[in-house]
Amino acid sequence: MAGARVVPREARQILTRTGGYLTRFTHTLQPYVGCQFSCVYCYVREMAVQKTNPYGLPFSAWISPKRNAVELLARAAKRPSFAHTRIFCSSSTDPYTPLERTERLTRGCLEVMVEHPPEALVLQTRSPLIERDAELIARLPRAAVSFTVTTDDEAVRRAFEPDSPRFARRIQVLAALRAKGLRVQAAISPLLPCDPERLAVALAPHVDRVVVDDLFAGDGAGGRRSGPALERLRALGYEAWAEPDLAERSLDRFRAVLGPDRVAHSQAGFNDLSWLT
Ligand code: SF4
């Protein structure tokens, strides 16, 4: 959200042990608390980090950079055990939230990891800003980008993720990352109203694989954190897109274009790290 209040903080730690959804990762890394992209379906809206935020501001109206993120990671990375970490960056913010352009915390963390590589790193984002760091990411032995693309329909995008890049821009970013030699996954998460075959055709030349998720399987709470998005889908006449098994039912449509080996599903798909090597 443009004009979000910036509230810097000093964090006590930068790596958080995983639990729940991310079973194959050992840690998450969140350089920021909060996120400026303001997606209607964001499950972080329903988490304590937003519900108990001390600023009294709506989600995405504040953003809190962990100013000591790089220093904390540099300290953690010196431990021998760091080489065995499998890191997901990030699960409750976007590491390329617009403030990253000036704060450069994610970039600083990548610089640390180039010197001390983890076992695996997946960067989860929807931001073209990640292109800035492509060369750094390419220097990591086992790293990949998971890039969110939820729909190819601009009206739907505006209704659910108005502060996110347009679909055409995201395709450009995917192409640029791939051209720089990076492993790239499109995270169709959550799958929003679109023409799945048309979306698959647009993604096919630019991604190694896609992982498809929906508002029930993907919010980590069986849909309980997806209430506002489900309500908006129904209000806009997209009832069929608010069904619990939407992602699973759509897999064959993506497989018909991309082939069976390039289409993964939900939690199992996000946790399958075999495509990184
Ligand atoms: S980019 Fe991710 S973390 Fe940020 S608002 Fe959207 S869904 Fe939430």
Boltz pocket constraint, residues with backbone or C-beta under 6 A from the ligand:
constraints:
  - pocket:
      binder: B
      contacts: [[A, 35], [A, 36], [A, 37], [A, 38], [A, 39], [A, 41], [A, 42], [A, 43], [A, 44], [A, 91], [A, 92], [A, 93], [A, 94], [A, 126]]
      max_distance: 6.0
